[in-house]
Amino acid sequence: DNKLKYGREDDLPLVSVIISAFNEEEVIAEKIESIFAGDYPDDKLEVLIGSDRSDDRTAEIINGYLPDHPNLCFRDFEERRGKQNVVNDIVQESKGSILILTDANVMFDTSTIFNLVRHFKNPEIGLVDSNMINKGLKVEGISYQEKAYISREVHIKNMEGRLWGTMMGPFGGCYSIRKEDYSKVPPNYLVDDFYINMKVFEKRKKAINDLDARVFEDVSNVLKDEFRRKVRIATGNWQNLRTFAHLLLRKNLGFCFWSHKVLRWKGPFFILTALILNVFLAFHSDFYLALLAMQVLLLLLPLLDFLLKMANIHIKPLRLATHFYAMNLALFIGFFRSWKTIKSGTWDRTPRNQGSS
């Protein structure tokens, strides 16, 4: 655990909250209000928002807050270039020594900013992640399964940070970083937060998360929307693996990278290899024939879940199997897409807290 932290009575650093927004008229007002309702001193805080050529009321709503908040800055970009390019530009304009990179649909708690920033009194720490709390759970979709996955991720990352300062992959919706440790994300990289995280490790700085730095987001509920998002993330993960493969050999960091990320990314290939081997071995052994039958039955669980869902029957273990295989399929598709030339770093945001697919 990090013991060297700022206290409330200390001279706190200037913080720049960075937001890239695209068509966020439904949430941007609540986002701005959640930031300024916090307990971090106003004179130590600036908020910079860049609109990635939004074509809804996002700009109008933000402009309405400017007269009352002199530390709120807004850039309305005329060309849509993707989140990471907007963030790169806004970071250059920021004045704070600490950056908080956050999404428009992720709401802050009163003490979120302070709890993120307090760790930077320790010069060894380069990045601090938040603790995302899920809202909008619905039984008929995949939100419970997504929440279970995210909760497990948060626990693993917390232990990585506490043991070695090697927390793998911040929650992209809200994390903080020293401005001096921020690295511009290359064009058309699809998972900017993981890239920035790994660049911090290249500088031999530490990354941790703070469970008290709570933020709130509606968890995804529609399988097809979440699948599309997971394919994009998987494509970016394979990009990052090729970029940072050399870090697999570093002590402690390499173990976390392998065990937490790389092995999971290779999951679909393990499943496919096991299936092919069992097909061949089944001709020679009743044991492997039974194993093959069991594997095929497991692969058919998502189909059973789909048929039951059509009858408005929702069984959580079956939905978990659907979620598991869908995410592995996304990783499989993402692997091949990552080898193609990625022409754009833009994407449509995933709808949150909606009806079932």
Secondary structure, DSSP 8 states (H G I E B T S, - for coil): -------TTS----EEEEEEESS-TTTHHHHHHHHHTSSS-GGGEEEEEEEES--SSHHHHHHHHGGG-TTEEEEEESS---HHHHHHHHHHH---SEEEEE-TT-EE-TTHHHHHHGGGGSTTEEEEEEEEEEE---TTSSHHHHHHHHHHHHHHHHHHHHHHSB--S--TTEEEEEGGG-----TT-S-HHHHHHHHHHHTT-EEEEEEEEEEEEE----HHHHHHHHHHHHHHHHHHHHHSGGGGGSTTHHHHIIIIIIHHHTHHHHHHHHHHHHHHHTTT-HHHHHHHHHHHHHHHHHHHHHHHHHTT---HHHHHHHHHHHHHHHHHHHHHHTTS------------S----
